[in-house]
């Protein structure tokens, strides 16, 4: 017997055999069981998601000799002939090869005649969007009011090209692209039934390459079995698909932990030995970073076949969560811009260089505090531990020389930073824009010689740039009347910043305004007499 491709051999014969598309299965099952079957259906979706399969199963349900139901017997003559593609009352038409109006008229000539064998005469028109405008016009009247023994099943990958008059006459079902996990599970079931050896990682690679299409997945699986000599292994799948071994992707991620541009570029050049597809390499790196980020956020999350759990956990410990997010964003943007690069390798090199070039500095590279390794520690708690100042800071209050131009604000000596004193200094600084914002969000920690130490919450690190630090140092130099440099310490919880003090004062003013309005005699009278209400969010303090 000649070999039958897996996509044909394992084509679903009943709705229960279908994988995914539950929204379509449920609607058709309910319609068949309630005997409320519309005369025209339109199935849309990308290639290989089951449009023609659903149509054939529906035709079998309608013409089963036992009864009309969502569960055809599969054993009667009609069911067998539909499965074998030779049922006389199921007319399958490829609209891509029969686009002319004469072909459509010829097809509809026999619509008025009763079916030869079955209960219904079913017209299955595939790629219906390829019909010409004249063909659609010839089809419209029959499509709207067909004889009671006729059903139209239309399938297309491009519903936007169908006239609105056709769409309005059909029940439309959009079949979705299948999830990767669902495709992989179906392929594993088929391989076990066929008694073919396989590796889960190899199956997942094929499912990933199928891009949501079950038919493409089974075609690739057929090719992989032939390529691997009767088995579906990971190494064979990578060789067939042209992807780089996952060990190289893991090694590339490890190079990003302790970024060394020379070592990183050396490893990128070493990858040329395998002639990699640099776009796929970025996709694989982004996929690995996704697993690392999920591991850091949800330590108990189940793993997958591509990367061992211990590898993902090791990288999760070695990378800061912020760095993982940065690397992922740069990877997917670099993947998008790869066609614009002079050549793929150059684009890939610039992408990985961008990862280490934009990596935040001044952050601990400790691998243990980067992410939680158990369910008892959250990512935010770990970040707080990394950024908290470990040693007490000796506070020296800001003082000005005798020739300083300002004498109206003196900072009292105390054992802790004074928010009001630092706020008064910020108010007098000759600086605007982002530099003033930086000063407003800092806490004064002390002054030692020419160094003014300021604390900044790690969550506000985005307001800190070398240019703004320099502007703030120049403003403090003018204020003190002597050269001053700024030392920023990433810390939190040591006091109230001027920005927070201003926000607290604004909220207090707003609350006082709302209370004064509630206590106003006129407002009270309006409430009592007319049942009026005050829109508190519209209240503003008087300027």
C-alpha positions as CSV (number, residue, x, y, z in Angstrom):
1,X,0.0,0.0,0.0
2,X,1.3,3.5,-0.9
3,X,2.3,5.8,2.0
4,X,-0.3,8.3,3.2
5,X,1.0,11.6,4.5
6,X,0.3,12.2,8.2
7,X,-1.7,15.4,7.4
8,X,-4.1,13.2,5.4
9,X,-4.0,10.1,7.5
10,X,-4.8,12.0,10.7
11,X,-7.3,14.5,9.3
12,X,-10.2,14.6,11.9
13,X,-13.3,12.7,10.9
14,X,-15.5,14.0,13.6
15,X,-15.8,17.2,15.6
16,X,-14.6,15.4,18.7
17,X,-11.3,14.6,16.8
18,X,-10.5,18.3,16.1
19,X,-7.9,20.1,18.1
20,X,-8.8,23.6,19.1
21,X,-11.5,25.8,17.5
22,X,-13.9,25.1,20.3
23,X,-15.9,28.2,19.4
24,X,-16.7,26.8,16.0
25,X,-17.3,23.2,17.2
26,X,-19.7,24.4,19.9
27,X,-21.8,26.6,17.5
28,X,-22.1,23.9,14.8
29,X,-22.8,21.1,17.4
30,X,-25.6,23.1,18.9
31,X,-27.1,24.0,15.5
32,X,-27.0,20.4,14.3
33,X,-28.5,19.0,17.5
34,X,-31.3,21.6,17.5
35,X,-31.9,21.2,13.8
36,X,-31.3,24.9,13.1
37,X,-28.6,24.6,10.3
38,X,-28.2,27.7,8.2
39,X,-28.1,27.3,4.4
40,X,-24.7,29.1,3.9
41,X,-21.5,29.1,6.0
42,X,-18.3,31.0,5.6
43,X,-15.1,29.6,7.3
44,X,-12.2,32.0,7.4
45,X,-8.6,31.7,8.8
46,X,-5.0,31.2,7.9
47,X,-3.7,28.1,6.1
48,X,-3.9,24.8,7.7
49,X,-6.2,25.6,10.7
50,X,-9.0,23.3,9.6
51,X,-11.4,25.3,7.3
52,X,-11.9,22.5,4.8
53,X,-11.9,19.8,7.5
54,X,-14.7,21.5,9.4
55,X,-16.7,21.8,6.1
56,X,-16.3,18.1,5.3
57,X,-17.3,17.1,8.8
58,X,-20.4,19.3,8.6
59,X,-21.3,17.7,5.2
60,X,-20.9,14.3,6.8
61,X,-23.2,15.3,9.7
62,X,-25.9,16.5,7.3
63,X,-25.8,13.4,5.1
64,X,-25.2,10.6,7.6
65,X,-27.7,7.9,6.8
66,X,-28.5,7.3,10.5
67,X,-29.6,10.8,11.3
68,X,-28.7,14.5,11.2
69,X,-26.6,15.2,14.3
70,X,-23.2,16.4,15.5
71,X,-22.0,12.8,15.8
72,X,-22.1,11.0,12.4
73,X,-21.8,7.3,12.6
74,X,-18.7,7.1,10.3
75,X,-19.7,3.6,9.1
76,X,-22.6,4.2,6.7
77,X,-22.0,4.4,3.0
78,X,-22.4,8.2,2.9
79,X,-19.9,8.7,5.7
80,X,-17.3,6.5,4.2
81,X,-17.7,8.1,0.7
82,X,-17.3,11.6,2.2
83,X,-14.1,10.5,4.0
84,X,-12.8,9.0,0.8
85,X,-13.7,12.1,-1.2
86,X,-16.1,10.5,-3.7
87,X,-19.5,11.3,-2.4
88,X,-21.6,12.4,-5.3
89,X,-23.7,15.0,-3.5
90,X,-20.6,16.8,-2.0
91,X,-19.3,19.1,-4.8
92,X,-15.9,20.5,-3.9
93,X,-14.8,23.4,-6.0
94,X,-11.4,25.1,-6.1
95,X,-12.4,28.7,-6.8
96,X,-8.8,29.6,-7.6
97,X,-9.0,27.5,-10.8
98,X,-12.6,28.3,-11.7
99,X,-12.8,32.0,-11.4
100,X,-14.9,32.8,-14.6
101,X,-18.6,33.5,-14.5
102,X,-19.3,30.7,-16.9
103,X,-17.8,28.2,-14.5
104,X,-20.1,29.5,-11.7
105,X,-23.2,29.3,-13.9
106,X,-22.3,25.8,-14.9
107,X,-21.9,24.9,-11.3
108,X,-25.3,26.3,-10.4
109,X,-27.2,24.7,-13.3
110,X,-28.0,21.6,-11.2
111,X,-28.9,23.4,-8.0
112,X,-32.6,22.9,-8.5
113,X,-32.3,19.2,-8.8
114,X,-32.7,17.0,-5.7
115,X,-29.6,15.2,-4.4
116,X,-28.7,11.8,-5.9
117,X,-27.9,9.9,-2.8
118,X,-27.7,12.1,0.2
119,X,-30.1,14.2,2.2
120,X,-28.5,17.5,1.1
121,X,-26.5,18.6,-1.9
122,X,-23.5,20.4,-0.4
123,X,-21.4,22.9,-2.3
124,X,-17.9,23.3,-0.8
125,X,-16.2,26.3,-2.5
126,X,-12.6,26.6,-1.3
127,X,-10.6,29.9,-1.7
128,X,-13.9,31.6,-2.6
129,X,-12.3,35.1,-2.6
130,X,-10.7,34.2,-5.9
131,X,-14.0,34.3,-7.8
132,X,-14.5,37.3,-10.1
133,X,-17.0,40.0,-9.5
134,X,-19.3,38.6,-12.2
135,X,-19.1,35.1,-10.6
136,X,-20.1,36.6,-7.2
137,X,-23.1,38.4,-8.9
138,X,-24.2,35.1,-10.5
139,X,-23.9,33.4,-7.1
140,X,-25.8,35.9,-5.0
141,X,-29.4,35.1,-5.7
142,X,-28.9,31.3,-5.2
143,X,-26.7,31.9,-2.1
144,X,-29.5,34.0,-0.6
145,X,-32.5,31.7,-1.3
146,X,-31.2,28.2,-2.2
147,X,-33.6,25.3,-2.5
148,X,-34.2,23.5,0.8
149,X,-32.0,20.6,-0.2
150,X,-28.9,22.7,-0.8
151,X,-26.2,23.9,1.6
152,X,-23.3,26.2,0.7
153,X,-20.0,25.9,2.6
154,X,-17.4,28.6,1.7
155,X,-13.8,28.7,2.8
156,X,-11.3,31.5,2.4
157,X,-8.0,32.8,3.8
158,X,-8.8,36.4,2.8
159,X,-12.4,37.4,3.8
160,X,-11.6,41.1,3.1
161,X,-11.8,40.4,-0.6
162,X,-15.4,39.1,-0.4
163,X,-18.2,41.5,-1.3
164,X,-20.3,42.7,1.6
165,X,-23.3,41.2,-0.2
166,X,-21.8,37.7,0.1
167,X,-20.8,38.2,3.7
168,X,-24.3,39.3,4.7
169,X,-25.8,36.1,3.4
170,X,-23.5,33.7,5.3
171,X,-22.9,32.7,8.9
172,X,-19.2,33.5,9.4
173,X,-16.8,31.5,11.6
174,X,-13.2,32.7,12.0
175,X,-10.9,29.8,12.8
176,X,-7.9,30.9,14.9
177,X,-4.3,30.0,14.6
178,X,-3.5,27.1,16.9
179,X,-1.4,27.6,20.0
180,X,2.1,26.1,20.0
181,X,1.4,23.8,23.0
182,X,-1.7,22.4,21.4
183,X,0.2,21.6,18.1
184,X,3.0,19.9,20.0
185,X,0.6,17.8,22.1
186,X,-1.2,16.6,18.9
187,X,2.1,15.7,17.3
188,X,3.2,13.7,20.3
189,X,-0.1,11.8,20.3
190,X,0.4,11.0,16.6
191,X,4.0,9.9,17.0
192,X,3.1,7.6,19.9
193,X,0.3,6.1,17.9
194,X,2.7,5.6,14.9
195,X,5.3,4.2,17.3
196,X,7.9,6.6,16.2
197,X,10.7,7.7,18.5
198,X,10.9,11.4,19.3
199,X,12.4,14.0,21.5
200,X,10.0,16.6,23.1
201,X,12.4,19.5,22.2
202,X,12.4,18.4,18.5
203,X,8.6,18.2,18.4
204,X,8.4,21.7,20.0
205,X,10.8,23.1,17.4
206,X,8.6,21.8,14.6
207,X,5.4,23.1,16.3
208,X,7.1,26.5,16.6
209,X,8.1,26.5,12.9
210,X,4.5,25.6,11.9
211,X,3.3,29.1,13.0
212,X,-0.2,28.1,14.1
213,X,-0.9,25.7,11.2
214,X,-1.6,22.1,12.1
215,X,-1.3,21.0,8.5
216,X,2.1,22.7,8.2
217,X,3.2,21.1,11.4
218,X,2.3,17.6,10.2
219,X,4.0,18.2,6.9
220,X,7.1,19.3,8.7
221,X,6.9,16.3,11.0
222,X,6.7,14.0,7.9
223,X,9.8,15.7,6.6
224,X,11.6,15.5,10.0
225,X,10.9,11.7,10.2
226,X,12.3,11.2,6.7
227,X,15.3,13.5,7.5
228,X,16.0,11.7,10.8
229,X,15.7,8.2,9.4
230,X,12.6,7.3,11.2
231,X,12.9,9.4,14.4
232,X,12.1,13.0,15.4
233,X,15.1,14.2,17.4
234,X,16.1,17.7,18.4
235,X,19.4,17.8,16.5
236,X,17.7,16.6,13.4
237,X,15.0,19.2,13.7
238,X,17.5,22.0,14.2
239,X,19.5,20.8,11.2
240,X,16.4,20.5,9.0
241,X,15.0,23.9,10.1
242,X,18.4,25.6,10.0
243,X,18.2,26.7,13.7
244,X,21.2,27.0,16.0
245,X,21.5,24.5,18.8
246,X,20.1,25.7,22.1
247,X,23.4,25.3,23.8
248,X,24.7,28.3,21.7
249,X,21.6,30.3,22.7
250,X,22.2,29.6,26.4
251,X,25.9,30.4,26.0
252,X,25.0,33.7,24.3
253,X,22.7,34.6,27.2
254,X,25.5,33.7,29.7
255,X,27.8,36.1,27.9
256,X,25.3,38.9,28.7
257,X,25.5,38.2,32.4
258,X,29.0,39.7,32.7
259,X,29.1,41.8,29.6
260,X,32.5,41.8,28.0
261,X,32.3,43.3,24.5
262,X,35.4,41.5,23.3
263,X,34.3,38.0,24.6
264,X,30.8,38.6,23.2
265,X,32.0,39.6,19.8
266,X,34.4,36.6,19.8
267,X,31.5,34.3,20.5
268,X,29.3,35.9,17.8
269,X,32.0,35.3,15.2
270,X,32.4,31.7,16.4
271,X,28.8,31.1,15.6
272,X,29.5,31.7,11.9
273,X,30.8,28.2,11.8
274,X,27.2,26.9,11.9
275,X,26.0,29.5,9.3
276,X,23.1,30.6,11.6
277,X,19.9,32.4,10.6
278,X,20.5,35.5,12.7
279,X,16.8,36.4,12.7
280,X,16.0,33.0,14.2
281,X,18.8,33.3,16.6
282,X,17.3,36.6,17.9
283,X,13.9,34.8,18.1
284,X,15.5,32.0,20.2
285,X,17.3,34.4,22.5
286,X,14.0,36.4,23.0
287,X,12.2,33.1,23.8
288,X,14.9,32.1,26.4
289,X,14.7,35.6,28.0
290,X,11.0,35.2,28.2
291,X,11.4,31.9,30.1
292,X,13.9,33.6,32.4
293,X,11.6,36.5,33.1
294,X,8.7,34.2,33.9
295,X,10.9,32.2,36.2
296,X,11.9,35.3,38.1
297,X,8.3,36.5,38.4
298,X,6.7,33.1,39.1
299,X,9.4,30.7,40.5
300,X,7.0,27.7,40.6
301,X,6.0,28.1,37.0
302,X,6.3,24.8,35.0
303,X,9.1,24.6,32.5
304,X,9.1,23.6,28.8
305,X,10.9,21.1,26.6
306,X,13.3,23.5,24.8
307,X,15.4,24.6,27.9
308,X,16.0,22.5,31.0
309,X,14.6,23.8,34.2
310,X,18.1,24.1,35.8
311,X,19.4,26.2,33.0
312,X,16.5,28.7,33.2
313,X,16.8,28.8,37.0
314,X,20.6,29.4,36.8
315,X,20.1,32.3,34.4
316,X,17.2,33.7,36.5
317,X,19.6,33.9,39.4
318,X,22.4,35.4,37.4
319,X,20.4,38.2,35.7
320,X,18.7,41.3,37.2
321,X,15.0,41.3,36.2
322,X,15.4,44.9,34.8
323,X,18.3,43.7,32.6
324,X,16.2,40.7,31.3
325,X,13.4,43.1,30.3
326,X,15.9,45.4,28.6
327,X,17.6,42.5,26.7
328,X,14.2,41.2,25.5
329,X,13.1,44.5,24.2
330,X,16.3,45.1,22.4
331,X,16.1,41.6,20.9
332,X,12.7,42.0,19.4
333,X,13.4,45.5,18.1
334,X,16.7,44.2,16.6
335,X,14.7,41.4,15.0
336,X,12.3,43.9,13.4
337,X,15.2,46.1,12.1
338,X,17.3,43.2,10.9
339,X,16.3,43.6,7.2
340,X,17.4,47.3,7.3
341,X,21.0,46.4,8.4
342,X,23.8,46.2,5.8
343,X,23.8,42.4,6.3
344,X,22.2,40.1,8.9
345,X,25.4,39.4,10.8
346,X,26.1,43.2,11.2
347,X,22.5,43.7,12.4
348,X,22.9,40.9,14.9
349,X,26.2,42.2,16.2
350,X,24.8,45.7,16.7
351,X,21.8,44.3,18.5
352,X,23.9,42.4,21.1
353,X,26.2,45.3,21.4
354,X,23.2,47.5,22.1
355,X,22.3,45.2,25.0
356,X,25.5,45.7,26.9
357,X,25.8,49.4,25.8
358,X,22.4,50.3,27.3
359,X,22.8,48.1,30.4
360,X,22.3,50.3,33.5
361,X,25.5,51.0,35.4
362,X,25.9,51.4,39.1
363,X,23.9,48.2,39.8
364,X,25.1,45.2,41.7
365,X,25.8,42.2,39.5
366,X,25.1,39.7,42.3
367,X,23.4,36.7,40.9
368,X,21.6,35.7,44.1
369,X,19.5,38.9,44.7
370,X,18.5,39.4,41.1
371,X,15.2,37.4,41.4
372,X,13.3,35.3,43.9
373,X,14.3,31.6,44.0
374,X,11.4,30.6,46.2
375,X,7.8,31.5,46.7
376,X,8.6,33.5,49.9
377,X,10.6,36.3,48.3
378,X,9.1,38.7,45.7
379,X,11.0,40.5,43.0
380,X,10.4,43.9,44.5
381,X,11.7,42.6,47.9
382,X,14.9,41.4,46.3
383,X,15.3,44.7,44.5
384,X,14.9,46.6,47.8
385,X,17.6,44.4,49.4
386,X,20.0,45.1,46.5
387,X,19.5,48.9,46.6
388,X,19.3,49.5,50.3
389,X,22.3,51.2,51.9
390,X,24.1,48.7,54.0
391,X,26.0,51.0,56.3
392,X,24.8,54.1,58.2
393,X,25.5,57.4,56.6
394,X,27.2,60.1,58.6
395,X,25.2,63.2,58.0
396,X,26.9,66.6,57.6
397,X,24.4,69.3,57.1
398,X,24.9,71.7,54.2
399,X,26.7,74.9,55.2
400,X,27.6,78.0,53.2
401,X,30.7,80.1,53.3
402,X,30.6,83.5,54.8
403,X,30.6,85.2,51.3
404,X,27.7,83.2,50.1
405,X,25.1,85.5,48.5
406,X,22.1,83.9,50.4
407,X,21.7,84.3,54.2
408,X,18.0,84.0,54.7
409,X,17.9,80.2,55.1
410,X,20.1,78.4,57.6
411,X,20.2,74.7,57.9
412,X,20.1,73.6,61.5
413,X,22.5,70.9,62.6
414,X,20.7,67.6,63.4
415,X,21.4,63.9,63.4
416,X,19.1,63.2,60.4
417,X,18.5,64.9,57.1
418,X,16.1,67.8,57.2
419,X,13.6,67.6,54.3
420,X,12.4,71.2,54.9
421,X,16.0,72.5,54.8
422,X,16.9,70.6,51.6
423,X,13.6,71.8,50.1
424,X,14.5,75.4,51.0
425,X,17.8,74.9,49.2
426,X,16.2,73.4,46.2
427,X,13.8,76.3,46.0
428,X,16.7,78.8,45.8
429,X,18.8,76.8,43.3
430,X,19.4,78.5,40.0
431,X,18.4,75.5,37.9
432,X,15.3,74.4,35.8
433,X,13.9,71.5,33.9
434,X,15.1,67.9,34.4
435,X,17.9,69.0,36.8
436,X,15.4,70.6,39.2
437,X,13.3,67.4,39.0
438,X,16.3,65.4,39.9
439,X,17.0,67.6,43.0
440,X,13.3,67.5,44.0
441,X,13.3,63.8,44.1
442,X,16.4,63.4,46.2
443,X,17.0,63.2,50.0
444,X,19.9,65.1,51.5
445,X,22.3,62.6,53.1
446,X,25.2,64.9,54.0
447,X,28.2,66.9,52.9
448,X,31.8,65.8,53.2
449,X,34.2,68.4,51.9
450,X,33.3,69.2,48.3
451,X,31.0,66.2,48.0
452,X,27.3,66.6,48.5
453,X,25.6,63.2,49.0
454,X,22.0,62.8,47.9
455,X,19.8,59.7,48.1
456,X,17.6,58.8,45.1
457,X,14.8,56.1,45.1
458,X,15.8,53.3,42.7
459,X,12.4,53.5,41.1
460,X,13.1,57.0,40.0
461,X,16.5,56.1,38.4
462,X,15.2,57.3,35.0
463,X,15.4,60.9,36.0
464,X,19.2,60.5,36.7
465,X,21.5,61.2,33.8
466,X,25.2,62.5,33.8
467,X,24.1,65.7,32.2
468,X,21.5,66.5,34.8
469,X,23.9,65.6,37.6
470,X,26.4,68.0,36.2
471,X,23.8,70.8,36.0
472,X,22.8,70.2,39.6
473,X,26.5,70.2,40.7
474,X,26.9,73.6,39.0
475,X,23.8,75.0,40.7
476,X,25.0,73.8,44.1
477,X,28.4,75.3,43.4
478,X,26.8,78.7,42.7
479,X,24.7,78.3,45.9
480,X,27.6,77.4,48.2
481,X,30.1,79.8,46.5
482,X,32.7,77.0,46.2
483,X,33.3,74.0,43.9
484,X,30.8,71.2,44.7
485,X,30.4,67.7,43.3
486,X,27.3,65.5,43.6
487,X,27.3,61.9,44.8
488,X,24.1,60.1,44.2
489,X,23.3,57.0,46.3
490,X,20.5,54.7,45.2
491,X,18.4,54.2,48.4
492,X,14.9,54.7,49.7
493,X,13.0,55.1,53.0
494,X,15.4,57.7,54.5
495,X,13.1,60.6,54.5
496,X,10.7,62.8,52.5
497,X,11.9,64.4,49.3
498,X,10.9,68.0,48.4
499,X,8.7,66.6,45.7
500,X,6.9,64.4,48.2
501,X,6.6,67.3,50.6
502,X,5.1,69.5,47.9
503,X,2.6,66.8,46.9
504,X,1.6,66.3,50.6
505,X,1.0,70.1,50.9
506,X,-1.0,70.1,47.7
507,X,-3.2,67.3,49.0
508,X,-3.7,69.0,52.3
509,X,-4.8,72.2,50.5
510,X,-7.2,70.2,48.4
511,X,-8.6,68.4,51.4
512,X,-9.1,71.7,53.2
513,X,-10.8,73.2,50.2
514,X,-13.2,70.2,50.0
515,X,-13.9,70.5,53.7
516,X,-14.6,74.2,53.5
517,X,-17.0,73.7,50.6
518,X,-18.9,71.0,52.6
519,X,-19.2,73.3,55.5
520,X,-20.4,76.3,53.4
521,X,-24.0,77.3,54.4
522,X,-25.1,77.8,50.9
523,X,-23.9,74.3,49.8
524,X,-25.6,72.8,52.9
525,X,-28.9,74.5,52.0
526,X,-28.7,73.2,48.4
527,X,-28.1,69.7,49.7
528,X,-31.0,69.7,52.1
529,X,-33.5,71.4,49.8
530,X,-32.7,69.9,46.4
531,X,-30.7,66.8,47.3
532,X,-27.6,68.3,45.5
533,X,-24.3,66.4,45.6
534,X,-20.7,67.8,45.4
535,X,-18.5,66.4,42.7
536,X,-15.4,66.2,44.9
537,X,-13.0,65.5,42.0
538,X,-13.9,69.0,40.5
539,X,-12.9,70.9,43.6
540,X,-9.7,73.0,43.4
541,X,-8.0,75.2,46.0
542,X,-8.4,78.9,45.5
543,X,-5.2,80.5,44.2
